[in-house]
Amino acid sequence: MELDDIKKMWQEMDLLKTKQQISENKVKELLKKEGKSALDKLIRTAKVSIFILIPLGIFYCLLMRKFFEVGGLYMLCPLTFMLICIIYTPLQVYWYRLLKEIDFAVMPVKDVSAKILKYQKQLQKFQMYELVGVPIYIGISIYLVYLLYFGAEIILSVIMVYAVIIIIATIMIPILYKKIYFNRINRINESLKELKEFELSDTAAEMY
């Protein structure tokens, strides 16, 4: 009788372990799905950027055609923007390929984390460049527009409007980076952190 009870107890324990394993697998799949959803959004952002940057540069040049008519240093303003768009396009291609290499289904958490960290560091670097470069570029562009239409005349109301534009543009850079990139990266990192904890618990269970 005691032997039957022991067998029954072992069967119940095996069943409990199986149910726990199934439950853990479901949680892992949900975490991978959440991370992949955020990753897919980053991939789409890079893909869209690849196709719109150069057309955006051309559109800006057309919008600033008055600068080409005036000639001289004025032409450098739209041409610089076009050059930036051209430079950023292969960068977006590189980021797109980097993100496409990530596969939650087969890659270990460590490898996914390494690629995401690499991507995040590059974004942070370019965010710093833009925080410095964008206000300077906008400031120079606005100054040239002011000279073109108002000359040496000082109009405080116009100057204040231009100053507000520069301030808003500077503030919007970290906000947009957070919304478009870093919030999604954080969701991926949170998923990876929890998946790593599951992997550690599985390793510990196998040791025992």
Stockholm file with secondary structure:
# STOCKHOLM 1.0

chainA/1-208         MELDDIKKMWQEMDLLKTKQQISENKVKELLKKEGKSALDKLIRTAKVSIFILIPLGIFYCLLMRKFFEVGGLYMLCPLTFMLICIIYTPLQVYWYRLLKEIDFAVMPVKDVSAKILKYQKQLQKFQMYELVGVPIYIGISIYLVYLLYFGAEIILSVIMVYAVIIIIATIMIPILYKKIYFNRINRINESLKELKEFELSDTAAEMY
#=GR chainA/1-208 SS CHHHHHHHHHHHHHHHHHHHHHHHHHHHHHHHHHHHHHHHHHHHHHHHHHHHHHHHHHHHHHHTHHHHHHCGGGGHHHHHHHHHHHHHHHHHHHHHHHHHTCCTTTSCHHHHHHHHHHHHHHHHHHHHHHHHHHHHHHHHHHHHHHHHHHTTCCCHHHHHHHHHHHHHHHHHHHHHHIIIIIHHHHHHHHHHHHHHHHHHHHHHHHHC
#=GC SS_cons         CHHHHHHHHHHHHHHHHHHHHHHHHHHHHHHHHHHHHHHHHHHHHHHHHHHHHHHHHHHHHHHTHHHHHHCGGGGHHHHHHHHHHHHHHHHHHHHHHHHHTCCTTTSCHHHHHHHHHHHHHHHHHHHHHHHHHHHHHHHHHHHHHHHHHHTTCCCHHHHHHHHHHHHHHHHHHHHHHIIIIIHHHHHHHHHHHHHHHHHHHHHHHHHC
//
